[in-house]
Structure formats: structure tokens, C-alpha cells
């Protein structure tokens, strides 16, 4: 149970007082105590949506219900009705293709979704003809198709997903998950310009592209119009897609198996132990979000990510539910989801688990701060200063760990595990109010609580960070 205000000061043996510090101008700041008002995470006891109140995500944002198999289409709809903003349309298309419903029934089904619901579709390598088909020449050297060919091909996807169901003017997001796409300038240029041509006719259709964000997986090369089959990556690839009308760019990593931490004499005995107890993915997400989030200040840039509630590598064991519950908050408080971004839960075709429902519960909690996320005046990703010794020394969650981690190479995860500082203490500010999101130190023991003192401007406040909980709430300045 979290205790706040005067009771927390007494519990920690701290006398509320005016604190001081000296800034770079040698001016003394007078600090006064403030109260942290928490919005606690939901405690779910069932693998269902029944214990999660209905929620509304920020207006115009992307929060896709997970794609499920056609026989679970009603369950997929339930995730939209709970509060998500996009419906994965492929499930309905497959159901009609299997002759399980008629087109008229599909149209009637979509009318049961909330007004304004968008349609989401992920297109993979073979959907865009990597192996064979009309756009196979987009994957080759030399490229043998034109931007008009790309536009016409994508128009067929638009028609089958939107116009075919009477949804022609609705918001649609095509997520091009082209992991094997050539890195050459020419291939990317033809694809990007084809998307531009389609969006000129249908501006409500938007696109994201795998690894197209800043710092993507493709290293820079010497590709350009004068060297069309030279490789591009990083800034060049991002700018090419951005200039041609792509608006969604990836922001957050999957959780991975970190073998440096697992084994005899290490923090985790085996992979199952790691999957149950590790909170390190929270830190990894913040590491990714920090350099990417500033781009989301552009209203034509929507940060989005795929979330997977199971680890990549080491098996499919469930990620600790508290991590998934925290991801919507981290995406929003960092500023990565402003201007209409959000998350999509990618399900690998297995039964839903506690982490899947924890993610939905996390959307509910994140939505309790919508007045911050929906206001253009909000400032994001404040690295709140904190103290572990009642104000004798101060730091924040980025000053030291990153440089040490890079110096240690693969052992940086081990460093993070031993780091005494919280994994994250981030805030967004609107007028005289902060929304603060914080997570305990990586190696906090089960059943323990980490207590910290925080400060911002002229206020200080106490926060209690329990094991396997991410704390979120507000402070009035």
C-alpha cells in the first residue's frame, strides 16, 4: 500500500522542511513539500476484460486491438469496444474469404464498432510480392515497377479493406512490416513515392514502415539518386519516407532474452525465473524512447510500436504483466505517442495470457491522464531529479547509467541490475500540474519498496516504488 503526505514523511523518519539547492546561477531555490496523488494499477484476477472499466484513449490516437483468429472475431471486437481505436480488418476479410460470413454480414459487423474506429492492416513481405506477384519487381535489382504500379497495387488493398465494407472515408493504417525489403535507395524511393500517390487520393489512409524511424536497423550507405542501388539507412531512409507521406514510425523494442543475466551465480536461475521476475524491459524501453520521442513533436509524425507480451528468444514465456501494464504510460509520458501515436499488441497466434489483459488495464490507467495527452501545451519526458539519501545528493535516471552501460558492452544489463537508482522517473507537465511515472531500481527484491525524494521547480515530494509495480499519479506545483 502506498502512503503519502505527512504519513509517508513520518514512516520514512523524515521531517517535512524547506529544502534548498544551488543552481548554475548560484541562486538558491526554496523547496516546499507537495503531495503525490497516485492512480493505482488495476488488480486483475481473471483472464477477461470484465475487471477493466471502459476507457477512451486520447482523441485521434492509434491503439489497435490485437489481431485474433477469425473464430475469435467477437473477442477482437470486445477489445475495441473496451476502448481501443483501431480494428484489425484482416480478421473480417479472412472470415469472408473462408465463406463463414457474407459481405453484407461483414458490413453489419463493422457498424457495431464505435463511430470513428479506424481499420488497421499489417502487410508483410509476401503481401507485397517478395516471392512472386505484381510487385515482385519492387524487390529486385534493377527495379522493374514504377510508383504508379505500387499505388495501383496498394489501392487494391485499400478497396478490399475499406470500400468493400462501406468504410471508404474512415481512417486506415497500413503497417508495412517489410523485414526483408531491400536497403537500396531505388527500391525504397519507388515504394515511398507509390504511397505518396495513393495518399494524394486518399489522405485518410496512412502508412508506417518497418525500421523507417531515426536510428533504424539499416546502417547508412552511399545510396542516392546518383547511386540508386547503394544502401540507405538511418537519416536517409527516414527522410525518404517522411517526405513522401509516411506518418507512423516505430518507437519501442520487443522484450528479448538476455542470457548475460541468466544462469548459475547470476541474477536469474533460468529463463522462466527471468521471465517471471525481471523488470529490465522498462529500462530498455526508456533507452529506445529517449532519442526517438522528440520527433513526435511533429504533428505529422506518429510514434507507434508493436507490443508482444511474450519474449522473443528463449521460448514464449509470458513477460511479467506489470511490464505490459506500464507500456502505455511510458509511451505517453515520454511524448512518443503524442500527435496520434500508440501501440498495437501483436499476438503470435497463441492463447491470451495475463500480460495481454494487463496491457489493456495499462491503457485504462494511461487514459486517466488524457487531459495531459490531449493538450498541445503539454511538455513531455521530463527527467525528474530524485534523491536516495533524503536530499543530500540528486541525480536523474539518465545521467550515469547510459555511459557506463556502453562502456561495459554486453554486461550493461548486469550493470543495470545492480544500479541502485530507479529505472525511470519521468513526467509530463501541463500548466501547474505534473503527471509522474516511475519504476523501482532493476534489482529490487520481491516484497520490497524503494522510497525516493523527488524535486521539480520549487516542489519536492516522496514516492514509494514497490516491487513489480509502476507508479503513476499527479503532483500540483
C-alpha positions as CSV (number, residue, x, y, z in Angstrom):
1,X,0.0,0.0,0.0
2,X,1.4,3.4,-0.9
3,X,1.4,6.0,1.9
4,X,1.7,9.7,1.0
5,X,1.8,13.2,2.5
6,X,2.7,13.6,6.2
7,X,2.2,9.9,7.0
8,X,4.9,9.0,4.5
9,X,7.4,11.5,5.9
10,X,6.8,10.1,9.4
11,X,7.2,6.5,8.1
12,X,10.5,7.3,6.5
13,X,11.8,9.2,9.5
14,X,11.9,12.4,7.6
15,X,10.8,15.8,9.0
16,X,9.0,17.9,6.4
17,X,11.1,21.0,5.8
18,X,12.1,23.7,3.3
19,X,15.0,22.3,1.3
20,X,17.5,24.3,-0.8
21,X,19.8,23.7,-3.6
22,X,22.1,25.9,-5.7
23,X,21.7,26.1,-9.4
24,X,24.2,27.1,-12.0
25,X,23.5,30.8,-11.4
26,X,24.3,30.4,-7.7
27,X,20.7,31.2,-6.9
28,X,19.0,29.5,-4.0
29,X,15.8,27.7,-4.7
30,X,13.3,27.3,-1.9
31,X,11.6,24.0,-2.0
32,X,8.3,23.2,-0.4
33,X,6.7,19.8,0.1
34,X,4.0,18.6,-2.3
35,X,1.7,15.6,-2.3
36,X,1.9,12.9,-4.9
37,X,-1.6,11.7,-5.8
38,X,-1.5,8.2,-7.2
39,X,-3.7,6.5,-9.8
40,X,-3.1,2.9,-8.9
41,X,-2.9,0.0,-11.3
42,X,-5.9,-2.3,-11.6
43,X,-5.5,-5.7,-9.9
44,X,-6.9,-8.3,-12.3
45,X,-7.9,-11.7,-11.1
46,X,-9.4,-13.0,-14.4
47,X,-8.3,-13.6,-18.0
48,X,-11.0,-11.3,-19.2
49,X,-11.9,-7.7,-19.8
50,X,-14.6,-7.8,-17.1
51,X,-12.5,-6.1,-14.3
52,X,-11.3,-3.3,-16.6
53,X,-13.6,-0.2,-16.8
54,X,-14.3,1.1,-20.3
55,X,-11.7,3.7,-21.3
56,X,-11.1,6.3,-24.0
57,X,-7.6,6.7,-25.4
58,X,-6.5,10.2,-26.5
59,X,-8.6,11.6,-29.3
60,X,-7.2,10.7,-32.8
61,X,-4.6,8.3,-31.4
62,X,-3.6,4.8,-32.6
63,X,-4.4,1.9,-30.2
64,X,-5.1,-1.2,-32.2
65,X,-6.9,-4.2,-30.7
66,X,-4.8,-7.4,-31.3
67,X,-5.5,-9.5,-34.4
68,X,-7.0,-12.8,-33.4
69,X,-8.2,-15.8,-35.5
70,X,-11.5,-15.5,-37.4
71,X,-13.3,-17.7,-34.9
72,X,-12.4,-15.1,-32.2
73,X,-13.6,-12.0,-34.1
74,X,-16.2,-11.2,-31.4
75,X,-13.4,-11.2,-28.8
76,X,-11.4,-9.0,-31.0
77,X,-14.3,-6.6,-31.2
78,X,-14.6,-6.6,-27.5
79,X,-11.1,-5.2,-27.2
80,X,-12.2,-2.3,-29.5
81,X,-15.4,-1.7,-27.5
82,X,-13.4,-1.6,-24.3
83,X,-11.5,1.5,-25.6
84,X,-9.1,0.8,-28.4
85,X,-9.3,3.0,-31.5
86,X,-8.4,0.6,-34.4
87,X,-9.9,-2.7,-35.5
88,X,-7.6,-5.2,-37.3
89,X,-9.6,-5.7,-40.5
90,X,-7.8,-8.8,-41.8
91,X,-9.7,-11.0,-39.4
92,X,-13.0,-9.9,-41.0
93,X,-11.6,-10.3,-44.5
94,X,-10.4,-13.8,-43.7
95,X,-13.8,-14.7,-42.3
96,X,-15.5,-13.7,-45.5
97,X,-12.8,-15.5,-47.6
98,X,-13.5,-18.7,-45.7
99,X,-17.2,-18.2,-46.6
100,X,-18.1,-18.0,-42.9
101,X,-19.9,-14.7,-43.4
102,X,-21.2,-12.7,-46.4
103,X,-20.0,-9.2,-47.3
104,X,-23.4,-7.8,-46.1
105,X,-22.8,-9.5,-42.7
106,X,-19.3,-8.1,-42.6
107,X,-20.6,-4.6,-43.2
108,X,-23.2,-5.1,-40.5
109,X,-20.5,-6.3,-38.1
110,X,-18.4,-3.2,-38.7
111,X,-21.3,-1.0,-37.9
112,X,-21.3,-2.4,-34.4
113,X,-17.9,-0.7,-33.8
114,X,-17.8,2.7,-32.1
115,X,-18.1,5.7,-34.5
116,X,-14.7,6.9,-35.7
117,X,-13.0,3.5,-35.3
118,X,-10.1,3.1,-37.7
119,X,-9.1,0.0,-39.6
120,X,-5.6,-1.5,-39.1
121,X,-3.8,-3.8,-41.5
122,X,-0.3,-5.2,-41.4
123,X,1.2,-6.1,-44.8
124,X,4.2,-8.4,-44.7
125,X,6.9,-9.3,-47.3
126,X,4.7,-11.7,-49.3
127,X,1.7,-9.4,-49.2
128,X,3.9,-7.0,-51.2
129,X,5.1,-9.8,-53.5
130,X,8.6,-10.6,-52.3
131,X,8.3,-14.2,-53.7
132,X,6.1,-13.5,-56.7
133,X,3.3,-11.4,-58.0
134,X,2.6,-7.9,-59.4
135,X,5.2,-6.1,-57.3
136,X,7.9,-8.7,-57.3
137,X,9.9,-6.2,-59.4
138,X,9.9,-3.9,-56.4
139,X,12.3,-6.3,-54.6
140,X,14.8,-6.7,-57.4
141,X,17.9,-5.0,-58.8
142,X,17.0,-3.4,-61.1
143,X,13.6,-2.4,-60.0
144,X,11.1,-3.1,-62.8
145,X,7.9,-1.5,-61.4
146,X,7.0,2.2,-61.1
147,X,5.5,4.3,-58.3
148,X,2.2,4.1,-60.2
149,X,2.3,0.3,-60.1
150,X,2.8,0.5,-56.4
151,X,0.0,2.9,-56.0
152,X,-2.4,0.8,-58.0
153,X,-1.5,-2.4,-56.1
154,X,-2.0,-0.7,-52.7
155,X,-5.3,0.7,-54.0
156,X,-6.5,-2.9,-54.3
157,X,-5.6,-3.5,-50.6
158,X,-7.5,-0.2,-49.7
159,X,-10.5,-1.3,-51.7
160,X,-10.7,-4.8,-50.2
161,X,-10.3,-3.4,-46.6
162,X,-12.3,-0.2,-46.8
163,X,-14.5,0.4,-49.8
164,X,-15.6,-3.3,-49.9
165,X,-17.2,-2.8,-46.5
166,X,-18.5,0.7,-46.9
167,X,-15.7,2.1,-44.9
168,X,-14.1,4.2,-47.6
169,X,-13.7,7.5,-45.8
170,X,-12.6,6.1,-42.5
171,X,-9.1,6.2,-41.0
172,X,-7.0,3.3,-42.2
173,X,-3.4,2.5,-41.1
174,X,-1.3,0.2,-43.4
175,X,1.6,-1.1,-41.4
176,X,4.3,-2.3,-43.9
177,X,6.2,-4.9,-41.9
178,X,8.7,-5.5,-44.7
179,X,11.6,-7.0,-42.8
180,X,13.3,-8.4,-45.9
181,X,12.9,-5.3,-48.0
182,X,16.0,-4.2,-50.0
183,X,18.0,-1.4,-48.4
184,X,18.8,0.2,-51.8
185,X,17.8,3.8,-52.4
186,X,15.9,3.0,-55.6
187,X,13.6,0.3,-54.1
188,X,12.7,2.5,-51.2
189,X,12.2,5.5,-53.4
190,X,9.7,3.7,-55.6
191,X,7.8,2.3,-52.7
192,X,7.7,5.7,-50.9
193,X,6.5,7.6,-54.0
194,X,3.8,5.0,-54.7
195,X,2.5,5.6,-51.2
196,X,2.6,9.3,-51.8
197,X,0.4,8.9,-54.9
198,X,-2.2,6.8,-53.1
199,X,-2.3,9.3,-50.2
200,X,-3.0,12.2,-52.6
201,X,-6.3,10.4,-53.5
202,X,-7.0,9.0,-50.0
203,X,-5.5,11.2,-47.3
204,X,-7.3,9.2,-44.6
205,X,-5.1,6.2,-45.5
206,X,-1.8,6.4,-43.5
207,X,1.3,4.3,-43.6
208,X,4.0,3.1,-41.3
209,X,7.2,1.2,-42.5
210,X,9.3,-1.3,-40.6
211,X,12.6,0.2,-39.4
212,X,11.9,3.6,-41.1
213,X,12.4,5.7,-38.0
214,X,15.5,7.5,-37.0
215,X,18.2,5.1,-35.8
216,X,16.6,2.2,-37.6
217,X,18.1,-1.2,-38.2
218,X,19.7,-0.3,-41.5
219,X,23.2,1.3,-41.4
220,X,23.8,4.4,-43.6
221,X,25.3,3.8,-47.0
222,X,26.1,5.7,-50.2
223,X,22.7,5.3,-51.9
224,X,21.2,8.3,-53.6
225,X,19.7,9.3,-57.0
226,X,23.2,9.2,-58.5
227,X,23.8,5.7,-57.0
228,X,20.3,4.2,-57.0
229,X,21.3,0.8,-55.8
230,X,23.5,1.9,-53.0
231,X,22.2,1.2,-49.5
232,X,20.4,3.8,-47.3
233,X,19.6,3.7,-43.7
234,X,19.2,5.9,-40.6
235,X,18.5,9.5,-41.5
236,X,18.4,9.0,-45.3
237,X,15.8,6.2,-45.1
238,X,13.7,8.1,-42.5
239,X,13.7,11.3,-44.6
240,X,12.7,9.5,-47.8
241,X,9.6,8.0,-46.1
242,X,8.8,11.1,-44.1
243,X,8.9,13.3,-47.2
244,X,6.6,11.0,-49.1
245,X,3.8,11.0,-46.6
246,X,4.5,8.2,-44.2
247,X,3.3,9.3,-40.7
248,X,3.9,6.3,-38.4
249,X,7.4,5.3,-37.2
250,X,8.4,2.7,-34.7
251,X,9.4,3.7,-31.1
252,X,9.7,0.8,-28.7
253,X,11.5,-2.6,-28.7
254,X,10.2,-6.1,-28.0
255,X,11.4,-7.7,-24.8
256,X,14.3,-10.1,-25.5
257,X,16.0,-13.0,-23.8
258,X,19.1,-11.5,-22.0
259,X,21.4,-14.5,-21.5
260,X,24.1,-12.5,-19.7
261,X,21.8,-12.4,-16.7
262,X,20.7,-16.0,-16.6
263,X,22.5,-19.0,-15.1
264,X,24.4,-20.2,-12.1
265,X,25.7,-17.3,-9.9
266,X,23.7,-14.7,-11.9
267,X,20.6,-12.7,-11.0
268,X,18.2,-15.2,-12.6
269,X,18.5,-19.0,-12.2
270,X,16.9,-19.8,-15.6
271,X,14.8,-18.3,-18.3
272,X,11.5,-19.0,-16.5
273,X,12.8,-17.1,-13.5
274,X,13.9,-14.2,-15.7
275,X,10.5,-14.0,-17.4
276,X,8.7,-14.0,-14.1
277,X,10.9,-11.5,-12.2
278,X,12.8,-9.2,-14.5
279,X,11.7,-5.6,-14.9
280,X,14.6,-4.6,-17.2
281,X,12.5,-4.2,-20.3
282,X,11.1,-1.0,-18.7
283,X,14.7,0.4,-18.8
284,X,15.3,-0.8,-22.3
285,X,12.1,0.9,-23.5
286,X,13.2,4.2,-22.0
287,X,16.6,3.8,-23.7
288,X,14.8,3.5,-27.0
289,X,12.2,6.2,-26.4
290,X,14.6,8.9,-25.3
291,X,16.2,9.6,-28.8
292,X,13.0,8.9,-30.7
293,X,10.3,10.7,-28.7
294,X,11.4,14.3,-29.7
295,X,10.4,13.6,-33.3
296,X,6.8,13.0,-32.3
297,X,6.5,16.8,-31.6
298,X,5.9,17.0,-35.4
299,X,2.1,16.7,-35.9
300,X,2.8,14.6,-39.0
301,X,4.9,12.0,-37.1
302,X,3.1,9.4,-35.1
303,X,5.2,7.2,-32.9
304,X,3.8,3.6,-32.8
305,X,5.1,0.3,-31.7
306,X,4.2,-3.4,-31.7
307,X,4.0,-4.8,-28.3
308,X,4.4,-8.6,-27.8
309,X,3.5,-10.0,-24.4
310,X,6.0,-12.9,-24.8
311,X,9.8,-12.7,-25.0
312,X,11.5,-13.1,-28.4
313,X,14.1,-15.7,-27.9
314,X,14.3,-18.3,-25.2
315,X,10.8,-19.5,-25.7
316,X,7.4,-17.8,-25.5
317,X,7.2,-17.4,-21.7
318,X,5.0,-14.5,-20.6
319,X,6.6,-11.2,-19.9
320,X,5.8,-10.1,-16.3
321,X,2.3,-8.4,-16.5
322,X,3.5,-5.3,-14.7
323,X,5.8,-4.5,-17.6
324,X,3.0,-4.7,-20.1
325,X,0.7,-2.6,-17.9
326,X,3.4,0.1,-17.9
327,X,4.0,0.3,-21.6
328,X,1.1,2.7,-22.5
329,X,2.2,5.0,-19.7
330,X,5.8,5.0,-20.8
331,X,4.8,5.6,-24.5
332,X,2.7,8.6,-23.5
333,X,4.7,10.3,-20.7
334,X,7.8,10.2,-23.0
335,X,5.9,12.0,-25.7
336,X,6.4,9.2,-28.1
337,X,2.6,8.8,-28.6
338,X,1.7,12.4,-29.0
339,X,0.2,13.7,-32.3
340,X,-1.8,10.4,-32.6
341,X,0.6,7.6,-31.9
342,X,0.0,4.5,-29.9
343,X,0.6,0.7,-29.6
344,X,-0.5,-2.5,-31.3
345,X,-0.4,-5.8,-29.4
346,X,1.0,-8.4,-31.8
347,X,-0.3,-11.8,-31.0
348,X,1.7,-14.8,-32.4
349,X,-1.4,-17.0,-32.7
350,X,-1.5,-18.3,-29.1
351,X,-4.0,-18.1,-26.3
352,X,-4.2,-14.8,-24.4
353,X,-2.5,-14.6,-21.1
354,X,-2.4,-12.3,-18.0
355,X,0.1,-9.9,-19.7
356,X,-2.4,-9.4,-22.6
357,X,-5.0,-8.2,-20.2
358,X,-2.5,-6.3,-18.1
359,X,-1.7,-4.2,-21.3
360,X,-5.4,-3.3,-21.6
361,X,-5.5,-2.4,-17.9
362,X,-2.5,-0.2,-18.6
363,X,-4.4,1.6,-21.3
364,X,-7.2,2.3,-18.8
365,X,-4.7,3.8,-16.3
366,X,-3.0,5.8,-19.0
367,X,-6.3,7.2,-20.2
368,X,-6.9,8.7,-16.7
369,X,-4.4,11.3,-17.7
370,X,-5.9,12.2,-21.0
371,X,-6.1,15.9,-20.2
372,X,-2.3,15.9,-20.5
373,X,-2.1,13.8,-23.6
374,X,-4.7,15.7,-25.5
375,X,-3.4,19.2,-24.7
376,X,-0.9,20.7,-27.2
377,X,0.7,22.7,-24.5
378,X,1.9,19.7,-22.5
379,X,5.7,19.3,-22.2
380,X,6.9,15.7,-22.2
381,X,9.7,13.4,-21.0
382,X,10.9,15.5,-18.1
383,X,13.7,13.6,-16.3
384,X,12.7,14.3,-12.7
385,X,15.5,14.6,-10.3
386,X,15.5,12.2,-7.3
387,X,17.4,11.5,-4.2
388,X,18.1,8.2,-2.5
389,X,19.6,9.9,0.7
390,X,16.8,12.4,1.6
391,X,18.2,15.3,-0.5
392,X,21.9,15.1,0.2
393,X,22.6,14.2,-3.4
394,X,20.5,14.3,-6.5
395,X,20.5,12.7,-9.9
396,X,18.1,11.6,-12.6
397,X,17.5,8.3,-14.5
398,X,19.8,9.1,-17.4
399,X,22.9,10.9,-16.1
400,X,25.1,7.9,-15.3
401,X,23.8,4.6,-16.4
402,X,23.9,5.0,-20.2
403,X,27.7,5.9,-20.4
404,X,28.6,3.1,-18.0
405,X,26.4,0.6,-19.8
406,X,28.0,1.3,-23.2
407,X,31.5,1.0,-21.6
408,X,30.6,-2.4,-20.2
409,X,29.4,-3.7,-23.5
410,X,27.1,-6.8,-23.2
411,X,27.4,-6.6,-19.4
412,X,25.4,-3.4,-19.3
413,X,22.3,-5.5,-18.3
414,X,24.3,-6.7,-15.3
415,X,25.2,-3.1,-14.5
416,X,21.5,-2.1,-14.8
417,X,20.6,-4.9,-12.4
418,X,23.0,-3.7,-9.8
419,X,22.2,0.0,-10.3
420,X,20.6,1.4,-7.1
421,X,18.7,4.1,-9.0
422,X,15.1,3.7,-10.2
423,X,14.7,2.5,-13.7
424,X,12.7,5.6,-14.6
425,X,11.2,8.7,-13.1
426,X,9.6,10.6,-15.9
427,X,7.0,13.3,-16.0
428,X,4.9,15.5,-18.3
429,X,3.8,19.0,-17.3
430,X,0.7,21.0,-18.2
431,X,0.3,24.4,-16.5
432,X,0.8,23.8,-12.8
433,X,0.4,20.0,-12.8
434,X,2.7,17.1,-13.4
435,X,1.9,13.5,-14.3
436,X,4.7,11.4,-13.0
437,X,5.5,7.8,-14.0
438,X,8.2,5.9,-12.0
439,X,9.6,2.4,-11.7
440,X,11.8,1.0,-9.0
441,X,15.5,0.0,-9.3
442,X,16.1,-3.0,-11.5
443,X,17.3,-5.3,-8.8
444,X,14.7,-4.6,-6.2
445,X,13.9,-7.7,-4.2
446,X,10.4,-9.3,-4.1
447,X,8.3,-7.8,-1.4
448,X,10.4,-4.7,-1.0
449,X,9.7,-1.0,-1.7
450,X,12.1,1.7,-2.9
451,X,11.4,5.1,-1.4
452,X,12.7,8.2,-3.1
453,X,12.5,12.0,-2.7
454,X,11.8,13.9,-6.0
455,X,12.0,17.5,-6.9
456,X,10.9,19.7,-9.8
457,X,11.0,23.5,-9.9
458,X,10.2,24.6,-6.3
459,X,8.4,21.4,-5.1
460,X,9.6,18.2,-3.5
461,X,7.6,15.0,-2.9
462,X,8.0,11.5,-1.7
463,X,7.3,8.4,-3.8
464,X,7.2,4.8,-2.8
465,X,8.1,2.4,-5.7
466,X,7.0,-1.2,-4.8
467,X,8.4,-4.3,-6.4
468,X,6.8,-5.2,-9.7
469,X,4.7,-2.0,-9.8
470,X,5.0,1.1,-12.0
471,X,3.7,4.1,-10.0
472,X,1.8,6.9,-11.8
473,X,0.0,9.9,-10.4
474,X,0.0,13.7,-10.3
475,X,1.7,16.5,-8.4
476,X,0.4,20.0,-8.2
477,X,3.2,22.6,-8.5
